Amino acid sequence: MSPSPAGSRIDQLAQAIADRIVSLVVDAIDIDAVIDKVDVDKIVSRVDVDKIVDRVNIEHIVDRIDIDKIVDRIDVEKIVDRIDIEGIVARIDVNAIADQIDIDNLVQHTELGSIIARSTSGVLTEMLDVVRSHGVGLDDFAFRWGNRLVGRKIDNLPLGPPALVGHQVGP
């Protein structure tokens, strides 16, 4: 049995009236007033943050991070400018370094006896050379660590001053 045309017409009229009433009611509602009556703290207190965090795929987020893009945005010069080299050098305990020098071992590995026999000034010169070489070693140590701190590769640095690097010494 098919619905009668009059019944279908009544259904259409009822639907049109309902649509109009709903439209009027929705237009009459003051959304801001409704929101003002909502207790947001109560809603938030009911949220289970642990469940939300458990659903987050950290691996997926990490895979989407573009490390190269982050590194490109780092201003290395600004970082270097913020490093207090004088403060670092001031914290180096030169006396502690000097205390660690094994003088007996140094004397054993040098021909100090023949140097003393030749002249007292020769001994002093040799000792100054040893101190200087340790100073150069300390300077090289500070240079390597400073470059490591700012992320510079030593291989990318020039071999020396341009005027000296071009000249070869020897046969």
C-alpha positions in Angstrom: 0.0 0.0 0.0 1.5 3.4 -1.0 1.1 6.5 1.0 -1.7 8.7 0.0 -0.8 12.0 -1.7 -2.6 13.9 1.1 -0.5 12.1 3.8 2.6 12.9 1.9 1.6 16.5 1.6 0.9 16.7 5.4 4.4 15.2 6.1 6.0 17.8 3.8 4.1 20.6 5.5 5.0 19.3 9.0 8.7 19.0 8.0 8.7 22.6 6.6 7.1 23.9 9.8 9.6 22.0 11.9 12.5 23.4 9.9 11.2 26.9 10.3 10.7 26.5 14.0 14.2 25.0 14.5 15.6 27.9 12.5 13.8 30.5 14.6 14.9 28.8 17.8 18.5 28.6 16.8 18.5 32.2 15.6 17.0 33.3 19.0 19.7 31.5 21.1 22.5 33.9 22.3 25.5 31.6 22.0 27.7 34.0 24.0 25.2 33.7 26.9 25.2 29.9 26.7 29.0 29.8 26.7 29.1 32.2 29.7 27.1 29.7 31.6 29.4 26.8 30.8 31.8 25.8 33.6 35.0 25.3 31.6 37.0 24.3 34.7 34.5 21.5 35.4 34.8 20.3 31.8 38.6 20.4 31.8 38.7 18.5 35.2 36.9 15.7 33.5 39.4 15.3 30.7 41.7 12.4 31.1 45.0 13.9 29.9 46.8 10.5 30.3 44.4 8.9 27.8 45.1 11.8 25.3 48.8 11.5 25.7 48.6 7.7 25.3 47.0 8.2 21.9 49.8 10.5 20.7 52.2 8.7 18.4 55.6 10.3 19.5 57.5 8.3 16.9 55.4 9.8 14.2 56.0 13.3 15.6 59.7 12.7 15.8 59.8 11.4 12.2 58.2 14.6 11.0 60.8 16.8 12.6 63.3 18.3 10.1 66.5 18.4 12.0 68.4 20.1 9.1 65.8 22.9 9.1 66.3 23.4 12.8 70.1 23.4 12.5 69.8 25.9 9.6 68.0 28.3 11.9 70.7 28.2 14.6 72.8 31.3 14.7 76.2 29.8 15.6 77.9 33.3 15.6 75.3 34.4 18.2 76.1 31.3 20.3 79.9 32.0 20.0 79.3 35.6 21.0 77.6 34.5 24.2 80.5 32.3 25.2 82.7 33.9 27.8 86.2 32.7 26.8 87.8 34.9 29.4 85.6 33.3 32.1 86.6 29.8 30.8 90.3 30.7 30.8 89.9 32.2 34.3 88.5 28.9 35.6 91.6 27.0 34.3 93.9 26.2 37.3 97.3 26.6 35.8 98.9 25.7 39.1 97.0 22.4 39.1 98.2 21.7 35.5 101.8 22.6 36.5 101.6 20.3 39.5 100.8 17.4 37.2 104.0 17.9 35.2 106.4 15.1 36.1 109.7 17.1 36.2 111.7 13.9 36.9 110.3 12.3 33.8 111.0 15.4 31.8 114.6 15.5 33.0 114.9 11.8 32.3 113.8 12.2 28.7 116.0 15.2 28.0 119.8 15.3 28.0 119.7 17.6 30.9 123.1 16.5 32.3 124.9 17.5 29.1 122.9 20.7 29.0 123.9 21.6 32.5 127.5 20.8 31.6 127.3 23.1 28.6 125.8 26.1 30.3 123.2 27.1 32.9 121.5 29.4 30.4 120.9 26.4 28.2 119.0 24.6 31.0 116.8 27.7 31.4 116.2 27.8 27.7 115.2 24.2 27.5 112.9 24.5 30.5 111.3 27.6 28.9 110.8 25.5 25.7 109.1 22.8 27.7 106.8 25.3 29.3 106.1 26.9 25.9 105.3 23.6 24.4 102.9 22.8 27.2 101.4 26.3 26.6 101.0 25.4 22.9 99.4 22.1 23.9 97.0 23.9 26.3 96.2 26.4 23.6 95.5 23.6 21.1 93.3 21.9 23.7 91.3 25.0 24.3 91.0 25.6 20.5 89.7 22.1 19.9 87.2 22.3 22.8 86.1 25.7 21.8 85.4 24.5 18.2 83.6 21.4 19.6 81.4 23.6 21.8 80.3 25.8 18.8 80.1 22.8 16.5 82.9 23.7 14.1 84.7 20.9 12.3 88.5 21.2 12.4 88.7 19.8 8.9 86.9 22.8 7.5 89.4 25.3 9.0 92.3 26.7 6.9 95.7 25.1 7.5 97.2 28.5 8.4 97.4 32.1 7.4 96.9 32.4 3.6 100.3 34.1 3.1 102.1 31.2 4.8 100.0 28.2 3.6 100.9 28.9 -0.1 104.7 28.7 0.5 106.4 25.3 0.8 109.5 24.9 2.8 112.0 22.3 1.7 113.6 20.9 -1.4 
